[in-house]
């Protein structure tokens, strides 16, 4: 029997049982296709894991926009004197178990003990490399942040950690975090699952952060699809100051194109959005797919050069790297 995470009225992206994408073909894959990928996969070798890196020690708060990559898709965003974590993951594996599954190749770019007071945590979707229950438990015990996630993910979280309180929203819903800062859920071309019988039962999303310094777009996990997603975002909300876009976990394309952008598509999304700056995430920490560890950064450099983008306009973030909005 399939899991039920959300019950609500049908919409253009919810049929009463499962959610779906609006700007891309289906992400569903058959067992035969999954087996084909595993059988024919030629994974590029990654270098041995790094066990120590220089970490960032963030300030207690920041009025101006400050972004740090913790690793993979986990970010600390400081702006308007609020501290936000996006898809926090301090565990050693992106997996439902501690003894198997993708293991970190780099430590977190911020030591957990060095975190400033965390006011809100934003979850984009339920995959294990984005929704890590052990990390949420640690954050709840030490910071008591607001937990915010798309529809249905509250059920996923509370089934694993009943004491956590989660606020949910649908695409385009808006939540005020303070008089100076608001967030808005946005569509993404992706999917969700925690097991074998709950595919697309919980919603996935990106976020817009409306800040005193302009709009920050957090794409979450998304395919490029038809490209309409990004033109629609620009039509509704105008060009963002900064776009945080995924650039990794894209090979092989026949299997991954419906759910993850590659770096060339990320550059197309950046151009469609009309953003001033872009930051590349979702690469280099967990070996989820077939490309080499450095391939996303190299392919991004080639794509930005092919479009003659200004130097630094779209840069891949590394763990512990700090990016601040230029004046």
Secondary structure, 3 states (H helix, E strand, C coil): CCCCCCCCCCECCECCCCECCCCCCCCCCCHHHHHHHHHHCCCCCCCCCCCCCCCCCCCCCCCCCEEEEEECCEEEEEECCEEEEECCCCCCEECCCCCCCEECCCCCCCCHHHCCCCCEEECCCCCCCCCCHHHHHHHHHHCCCEEEEECCHHHHHHHHCCCCCEEEECCCCEEEEECCEEEEEECCCCCCCCCCCCCCCCCCCEEEEEECCEEEEECCCCCCCCCHHHHHHHHHHCCCCEEEEECCCCCCHHHHCCCCCCHHHHHHHHHHHCCCEEEEECCCCCCCCCCCCCHHHHHHHHHHHHCCCCCCCEEECCCCCEEECCC
